[in-house]
């Protein structure tokens, strides 16, 4: 199972008790490996889910979302020190293995070698590499990662391979055959599976991207936008009859991401940043702010990799603190009124004596 930490499979942070029950039930019905990640790489959002996975005696994969601002690892935010810190934070959660999750398919061979070596040297845990074929580099990346000692890689059978999916497994088996890294899978069996899927795949062909001939997206190497995020922005612009302004959104997106603390572009923060970039282009910068952006600025999603721009945060949170304080006071008044009415209806003789107990409050950031 791919689990979004405190987000579970949704788009907001859920209470600890719900996370624990969700994991426990998932384990009961057969999930053995839980790949847990957080859109901000905030280990606090993995802690409760990881604890529940360990309690269920299942495999806990702590995941680091690969993200960059430069062409490769480096710069002021996502540098080698950042990933070293994340490796130790994830290992400290009690992870059974670590995953490098490249959601946009833009990891390059040099970064793959660096991260595999760094994670293994710093933690001694097995390392799993997940990437997509989006940029066309997946095969080279896997080859270099294997030479560096990666333990597990993600691929798929040929009928559903390439484009924004994974690289095909069949040719890689032949490339590794007879080596000390040969996984020993049955190529003929996989070919038979491919034939079966070829009968099914045409039913879903209309869901594919037929807008261009190329099976790779060289644009992702420039704008770093994952496939799902790109399609969502295109749909939003098409609904606003403004698809011709997509290039403006691509220009705006890096600035919006910087304003909001450089969140990794993975669900749900990819959609949060993407939607705000579209809104900034159509309506003017931060003239309209989504509730999710307000929650991100408020800290409800966790700690961003870099501080949120103070001016942008002030705009996004205008009136939020006052409103939430008002909501709390209103809730308190209604609660007191309800208590007074209930007490008035009771007779003194029928009112039982109750021991006072402290209220337990769980706050998740």
C-alpha atoms as one frame of an Amber mdcrd trajectory, in Angstrom:
protein
   0.000   0.000   0.000   1.111   3.523  -0.817   0.025   5.524   2.232   0.203
   9.316   2.526   1.134   9.279   6.189  -1.233  11.426   8.211  -3.227  12.098
   4.980  -3.961   8.341   4.592  -5.458   8.238   1.070  -7.094  11.677   1.276
  -6.063  15.290   0.987  -5.945  16.482   4.588  -4.393  15.356   7.845  -6.540
  12.924   9.835  -6.556  12.315  13.616  -4.138   9.788  15.085  -6.852   7.338
  16.136  -8.235   7.187  12.585  -4.748   6.633  11.132  -4.127   3.769  13.563
  -7.446   2.077  12.809  -6.988   2.501   9.049  -3.562   0.846   9.139  -4.734
  -1.931  11.468  -7.696  -2.781   9.230  -5.535  -2.641   6.081  -3.132  -5.099
   7.688  -6.032  -7.354   8.696  -7.298  -7.618   5.126  -3.902  -8.504   3.672
  -1.558  -5.546   3.208   1.970  -6.677   4.115   4.122  -3.747   2.954   3.240
  -0.120   3.743   5.097   2.508   1.735   4.477   5.612   3.829   5.319   9.107
   2.599   4.536  12.726   3.367   4.176  15.460   0.778   6.474  17.758   2.795
   8.967  15.038   3.825   7.995  15.924   7.404   8.780  12.827   9.517   6.176
  13.810  12.118   3.483  12.995   9.573   4.873   9.464   9.191   5.297   8.677
  12.874   1.753   7.548  13.764   1.294   5.449  10.624   4.757   3.916  11.027
   4.053   3.018  14.635   0.779   1.360  13.605   2.511  -0.621  10.846   5.133
  -1.904  13.285   2.437  -2.785  15.807   0.707  -4.866  13.121   4.070  -6.613
  12.498   4.146  -5.522   8.846   6.940  -4.034   6.712   7.310  -0.272   7.157
   8.866   1.536   4.186   9.689   5.126   5.116   9.739   7.242   1.967  11.743
  10.298   0.956  10.164  12.264  -1.897  12.844  13.253  -4.402  12.608  16.926
  -5.219  15.002  19.589  -6.487  15.079  23.252  -7.437  18.229  23.076  -9.555
  18.919  20.638 -12.391  20.447  18.230  -9.852  20.676  17.903  -6.073  22.143
  21.126  -4.713  21.278  24.728  -3.969  20.112  26.278  -0.728  17.261  23.840
   0.053  17.460  20.385  -1.522  21.152  19.673  -1.155  23.092  16.647   0.083
  22.730  17.774   3.704  18.932  17.884   3.314  18.761  14.276   2.150  21.229
  13.117   4.802  19.022  14.653   7.483  15.899  13.035   5.994  17.629   9.649
   5.881  18.339   9.764   9.611  14.871  11.120  10.457  13.166   8.298   8.539
  15.460   5.627   9.987  14.744   6.927  13.501  11.047   6.167  12.950  11.898
   2.455  12.958  11.716   1.930   9.195  12.434  -1.538   7.813  13.573  -0.023
   4.499  13.872   3.359   2.805  12.308   4.423  -0.493  13.471   7.114  -2.903
  10.205   8.260  -4.490  10.627  10.172  -7.745   7.041  11.054  -8.618   7.847
  13.231 -11.650  10.288  10.825 -13.302  13.018  13.463 -13.423  15.763  11.933
 -11.265  19.061  11.779 -13.123  21.711   9.021 -12.915  24.134  11.107 -10.824
  21.481  11.889  -8.197  20.354   8.252  -8.144  23.903   7.093  -7.405  24.338
   9.786  -4.757  21.083   9.017  -2.934  21.465   5.221  -2.985  24.996   5.477
  -1.618  24.063   8.134   0.949  21.013   6.289   2.291  22.814   2.954   2.551
  25.955   4.423   4.140  24.039   6.588   6.627  21.423   4.054   7.746  22.459
   0.562   6.642  18.831  -0.096   5.597  17.700  -1.653   2.300  16.981   1.029
  -0.326  14.110   0.919  -2.818  14.064   3.203  -5.895  10.779   4.296  -7.456
  10.715   6.431 -10.591   8.678   6.912 -13.769   9.590   6.896 -17.457   8.302
  10.455 -17.940  11.637  12.066 -18.877  13.035   8.968 -20.606  15.904   8.546
 -18.104  14.457   5.673 -16.058  16.487   2.850 -17.628  19.783   4.722 -17.228
  18.855   5.696 -13.678  18.047   2.111 -12.694  21.247   0.808 -14.267  23.392
   3.262 -12.299  21.428   2.634  -9.096  21.955  -1.116  -9.458  25.695  -0.623
  -9.815  25.579   1.471  -6.633  23.829  -1.326  -4.718  20.105  -0.455  -4.719
  18.055  -3.346  -3.333  14.669  -2.993  -5.080  13.417  -1.175  -8.192   9.891
  -0.620  -9.575   9.089  -1.640 -13.173   6.038  -2.928 -15.040   5.104  -5.235
 -17.903   5.387  -3.885 -21.447   1.687  -3.194 -22.294   1.450  -0.647 -19.497
   5.036   0.646 -19.588   6.624   3.964 -20.605   5.125   7.458 -20.923   4.301
   8.486 -17.326   4.266   4.842 -16.201   7.340   2.781 -15.241   9.976   1.397
 -17.567   9.327  -2.096 -18.987  10.726  -4.996 -16.988  11.308  -7.487 -19.816
  14.386  -5.927 -21.515  15.974  -5.237 -18.147  15.765  -8.908 -17.206  17.769
  -9.784 -20.296  20.312  -7.043 -19.508  20.832  -8.443 -15.985  20.711 -12.116
 -16.918  23.719 -14.051 -15.617  25.008 -11.162 -13.484  25.201 -11.107  -9.705
  22.153  -8.778  -9.699  19.968 -11.098 -11.812  16.512 -11.093 -10.132  15.736
 -14.514 -11.567  12.273 -13.713 -12.912  10.789 -15.901 -15.659  10.907 -13.944
 -18.922   8.582 -16.353 -20.741   5.988 -16.108 -17.969   6.126 -12.313 -18.151
   5.692 -12.491 -21.934   2.539 -14.576 -21.421   1.238 -12.038 -18.914   1.915
  -9.324 -21.496  -0.151 -11.203 -24.108  -3.073 -11.448 -21.677  -2.896  -7.748
 -20.880  -2.735  -6.842 -24.571  -6.296  -8.146 -24.832  -7.414  -5.832 -22.022
  -5.296  -2.716 -22.618  -7.188  -1.433 -25.728 -10.279  -0.895 -23.558  -8.373
   1.816 -21.674  -6.503   3.342 -24.623  -8.728   6.431 -24.653  -7.391   7.393
 -21.202  -3.887   7.786 -22.635  -2.337  11.064 -23.773  -2.628  11.131 -27.548
  -1.927  14.854 -27.884   1.676  14.262 -28.912   3.766  11.635 -30.668   6.680
  11.433 -28.206   6.465   8.822 -25.440   8.680  10.990 -23.204   8.106  14.477
 -21.845  11.278  16.519 -22.110   9.388  19.434 -20.545   9.502  17.796 -17.116
  13.269  18.328 -17.110  12.556  22.058 -17.316   9.329  22.744 -15.402   9.565
  19.683 -13.030   5.797  19.172 -13.083   4.525  15.596 -12.468   2.059  14.176
 -15.005  -0.990  14.245 -12.718  -0.319  17.826 -11.713   0.104  18.882 -15.349
  -3.174  17.277 -16.463  -5.018  18.893 -13.547  -3.748  22.356 -14.493  -4.679
  21.772 -18.136  -8.230  20.806 -17.107  -8.552  23.917 -14.931  -7.363  26.184
 -17.738  -9.613  24.461 -20.286 -12.653  25.015 -18.033 -11.720  28.693 -17.805
 -11.268  28.846 -21.604  -7.660  29.883 -20.983  -5.613  26.907 -22.158  -3.511
  29.306 -24.242  -2.105  30.665 -20.961  -0.453  27.383 -19.940   3.011  28.830
 -20.628   2.229  31.623 -18.127   1.346  29.010 -15.504   4.651  27.219 -16.159
   6.421  30.539 -15.547   4.386  31.308 -12.424   4.684  27.857 -10.839   8.338
  28.075  -9.628   7.605  31.423  -7.961   4.443  30.121  -6.285   6.362  27.094
  -5.044   9.104  29.352  -3.659   6.493  31.590  -1.976   4.986  28.555  -0.223
   8.252  27.170   1.132   9.342  24.875  -1.720   6.968  21.967  -0.988   7.813
  18.814  -2.992   5.472  18.459  -5.968   3.653  15.317  -4.888   0.025  14.726
  -3.852  -1.498  16.687  -2.204   0.942  19.642  -2.251   1.446  19.351  -6.028
  -2.256  20.025  -6.565  -2.263  22.787  -3.941   0.655  24.621  -5.556  -0.584
  23.956  -9.102  -4.089  25.235  -8.441  -2.740  28.373  -6.765  -0.405  29.015
  -9.710  -3.355  28.763 -12.109  -5.403  31.103  -9.895  -2.513  33.581  -9.705
  -2.366  33.717 -13.509  -6.113  34.031 -14.032  -7.047  36.269 -11.089  -3.840
  38.063 -10.128  -1.233  36.955  -7.604  -2.963  35.818  -4.407  -6.110  37.794
  -5.170  -7.911  34.526  -4.483  -6.479  31.877  -2.146  -7.740  28.321  -1.755
  -8.537  26.862   1.658  -5.752  24.314   1.165  -3.169  27.075   0.682  -4.428
  28.750   3.856  -4.099  25.441   5.715  -0.568  25.002   4.350   0.382  28.486
   5.540  -1.328  27.822   8.885   0.850  24.738   9.380  -1.859  22.084   9.181
   0.078  20.052   6.602   3.365  20.145   8.516   6.681  21.952   8.180   7.672
  23.138   4.714  11.291  22.555   3.576  11.919  26.326   3.596  10.079  29.155
   5.380   6.954  30.457   3.654   7.359  34.007   2.352   6.166  36.261   5.238
   4.315  38.663   2.922   2.507  35.830   1.147   1.705  34.144   4.454   0.197
  37.371   5.776  -2.007  37.700   2.687  -3.116  34.069   2.783  -3.898  34.099
   6.496  -5.687  37.435   6.560  -8.605  37.007   8.936  -7.897  33.307   9.511
  -6.633  33.642  13.077  -9.473  35.971  14.054 -12.072  33.689  12.474 -10.769
  30.565  14.178 -10.648  32.343  17.543 -14.249  33.466  16.962 -15.264  29.913
  16.062 -13.692  28.627  19.272 -15.415  31.261  21.404 -18.765  30.639  19.680
 -18.404  26.889  20.235 -17.641  27.561  23.896 -20.711  29.789  24.329 -22.998
  27.262  22.629 -21.573  24.500  24.783 -22.169  26.503  27.970 -25.727  27.390
  26.896 -26.502  23.750  26.129 -25.128  22.707  29.519 -27.198  25.356  31.307
 -30.397  24.198  29.546 -29.715  20.568  30.401 -29.000  21.426  34.034 -32.234
  23.451  34.217 -34.275  20.466  33.024 -32.795  18.143  35.643 -34.127  17.967
  39.162 -31.524  18.229  41.937 -32.366  14.723  43.181 -31.836  13.097  39.804
 -28.458  14.694  39.118 -25.751  12.068  39.721 -22.374  12.991  41.126 -19.603
  12.575  38.561 -15.857  12.551  39.053 -14.027  15.244  37.135 -11.645  14.009
  34.448  -9.119  15.964  32.385  -9.953  16.337  28.693  -7.405  14.756  26.347
  -6.663  16.773  23.206  -4.622  15.408  20.279  -3.158  18.083  18.018  -1.557
  17.039  14.717   0.601  19.453  12.700
